[in-house]
Amino acid sequence: MAKKPPALLAIIIYKGFEALLLTAASIILLLALKKHDDLIVFAENYELEGKRQFIESLLGKVVNVKTSTLKFAGIAAGFYAAVTVVETIGLWHQKTWAHILVIVLVAISIPPEILELIKEFTLLKLAIFIINLAVLGYLSYNFYKDHFQHSKS
């Protein structure tokens, strides 16, 4: 197999990390769903000391989410984690379909990321937006170069 360019390796690592985070989010959401009733009892009966405001705020958010929403979010995160694993493996093997899949999915994510940045600006959101733009630019340029410039020769 041909040596992978450093930028492609960086994208593969980024996508692998994204898949890991999505998997963890899916598991956490589905566990919260399973223990939702226990969390409600805990939130109502337990006297929180120390970081009380933060913990109460966090518990309040989880407890006030409908179980159907937790279930949907957990399943959706799991599905997207699986898609991201497939993307990552495809990029590792330098498959054309993987490049196209990543280009399409990243391009689709750009408008919502812009809206999120406008709604509430954070450095993390900005960093993810810039990384996604770089991924989109790199893969789009290489896809064009590999598939359209060769046909001109």
TAZICOR-V271961 format. One record per helix or strand. SS is the DSSP state (~ for helix, > for strand). FROM is the first residue (numbers start at 0). TO is the last residue. If there is no record, write none. Layout:
[[SS;FROM;TO] [SS;FROM;TO]]
This chain:
[[~;5;33] [~;35;44] [~;51;62] [~;66;91] [~;95;118] [~;122;146] [~;148;151]]
